[in-house]
């Protein structure tokens, strides 16, 4: 075996190590053992040269990082390591060091008389003692901690800035006094912090002017007081921060003197002012509005009341947090104040609602004010680097035309604002008396509807569904009916929209499902196997327990799933396609049949028709009404039939009233129909008589018996 050339050059290596002036040793690249080590390293490690020479190098610094390095080096991987670590010195103490390991260049072998052909260059390990540096860093950290503890222990809010105004330090009391959102401070958004402080004072112009004067005089000491929108009275003391006799920054101390103020004045301010924006609150605005009406009535004048509600503000609050939402509200308050004429009043009357009182305004003046408000709010917002646009909906009521007192005027303006929301948002609407009358009627229907369910005044009628080919009755659609003792017979077209708006449609839908299943079981037990179809509203379908409810009703009454069909609107399927697919698949596994009601009037899409387990498409009566005379309706009906056939679905037409319509549908290949041509919706007994009479005359249903 050839001798390691590095061993021949040991004296020369030792001389080079001694000249380095810091702990160092050489490691044989082939064997991973110590070739040479200098006196500085021996003193640091507390061991003799004889004890270390020819020993494995990975035992000198026993860290996972070092051991991994030598393991890679042993397998021939070119390696280099440089980082901070620790080792145990002669006294057994941990020493902070910077360790560097690198393989010497081949040329270094020539310097010591070794041949590169005989052996690869050794690794050089050098250490730099970082103990003093670490000790200084620890002392600085301790000093900073003591300083921070001192800052936190004071009752004053402390803010430290450099000469450019950048925030260097602060304590929690500072954030508490100003009501600062935590995100503004932790994310170091200096401009946002200063903007928040400016917006929080009742006189931002004077506040900004005084700050400018202080920033221009770096050695100025100042003390002053100002009032926040929250009613707090704050004393601010500031003095320059010096280092070696030169100004390097500024220290600000803030103290809450709200108590150096009378309790009466404090209570009055809190009672009349919105704490976030400093605007009048709802109570104060109501008093101002009443006084403005009194004066307008005395001089036969006029005024306009505008109620503004920010559109989709809840999304901002939920997605970006309350801190950002509060800054948006502050910004909106500033924008509305900027467009307000002298003498007019702007207030914050709710979470994201503002009100604007415009004196001496007719319809034209009110419209102009509403447009200015819409434009002001619609400007782009920028918060924490995020840019987005706001819009608002505005309702307008006029005195004296729309109300004789403040409460009535406010109610009418809010009602008009809600209509603006319903009309698509980002617009304004004037109060319309007929709309209020309609609202009162809807409230009356809602109340009567709830009483009707409790008093069992609802009833179900069943419209026969007919096989176009055989003329046999093959199903029944359950349709709700209601006769009120005071209001008389009320059409579903009148009360169903009210139920959907108020959410009462869920209770009504559950009742219809229960009654229809119960009736299907009665018919089945009498030998009349008749599937029933039940309409399902979007809100009802979206309830988390809807599938469980269907299963429970079927199980409770012992009805096979094949004898129940659920008619769904197209909007249900596209609201949340993945969730809808999962729910419909579960229902399909129960055997429940699924149909799309009023197909073609909603969000028709081949994509979801292919994915969902739909059994039938129902052609809306609005298309059937025009056939066969109307070419457009004929084309639509033909397309729906062909689509259903291509997807392997049945198709049923509703609203069939003439023999010409029936013949046209039969020729197209439509499977089924329902409508006045055969029968209107009938009570259960009449339906049963009609079906039994047909069968006695020779009509035969195509449906096979489903045994429970």
GIPEJO-V139647 format. One record per pair of residues at least 24 apart in sequence whose C-alpha atoms are under 6 Angstrom apart, sorted by sequence separation. I is the first residue (numbers start at 1). J is the second residue. If there is no record, write none. Layout:
# GIPEJO-V139647
[[I J] [I J]]
This chain:
# GIPEJO-V139647
[[32 56] [33 57] [101 125] [233 257] [458 482] [32 57] [100 125] [202 227] [233 258] [61 87] [100 126] [201 227] [202 228] [232 258] [99 126] [201 228] [202 229] [393 420] [565 592] [569 596] [99 127] [200 228] [201 229] [393 421] [564 592] [565 593] [566 594] [567 595] [568 596] [569 597] [98 127] [200 229] [561 590] [562 591] [565 594] [567 596] [568 597] [98 128] [561 591] [562 592] [567 597] [97 128] [535 566] [536 567] [561 592] [581 612] [97 129] [393 425] [531 563] [532 564] [533 565] [534 566] [535 567] [536 568] [570 602] [97 130] [393 426] [395 428] [531 564] [533 566] [534 567] [570 603] [616 649] [618 651] [621 654] [96 130] [392 426] [393 427] [394 428] [395 429] [396 430] [397 431] [506 540] [538 572] [615 649] [616 650] [617 651] [618 652] [619 653] [621 655] [627 661] [96 131] [391 426] [393 428] [395 430] [616 651] [618 653] [335 376] [310 352] [309 352] [45 89] [46 90] [309 353] [44 89] [45 90] [230 275] [308 353] [229 275] [308 354] [307 354] [307 355] [229 278] [306 355] [306 356] [305 356] [305 357] [277 330] [304 358] [303 358] [475 530] [477 532] [478 533] [303 359] [475 531] [476 532] [477 533] [478 534] [303 360] [304 361] [475 532] [302 360] [303 361] [302 361] [304 366] [281 347] [280 347] [281 348] [282 349] [279 347] [281 349] [311 391] [311 392] [310 392] [309 392] [309 393] [163 248] [308 393] [163 249] [308 394] [162 249] [307 394] [161 249] [307 395] [161 250] [306 395] [160 250] [306 396] [160 251] [305 396] [159 251] [305 397] [29 122] [159 252] [304 397] [28 122] [158 252] [304 398] [27 122] [158 253] [27 123] [157 253] [303 399] [26 123] [157 254] [302 399] [26 124] [156 254] [156 255] [12 112] [25 125] [24 125] [24 126] [9 112] [23 126] [23 127] [307 413] [5 114] [5 118] [5 119] [4 119] [290 406] [289 406] [181 323] [560 708] [468 671] [468 672] [467 672] [466 672] [466 673] [465 673] [465 674] [463 680] [463 681] [462 681] [461 681] [462 682] [461 682] [461 683] [472 699] [474 701] [472 700] [472 701]]
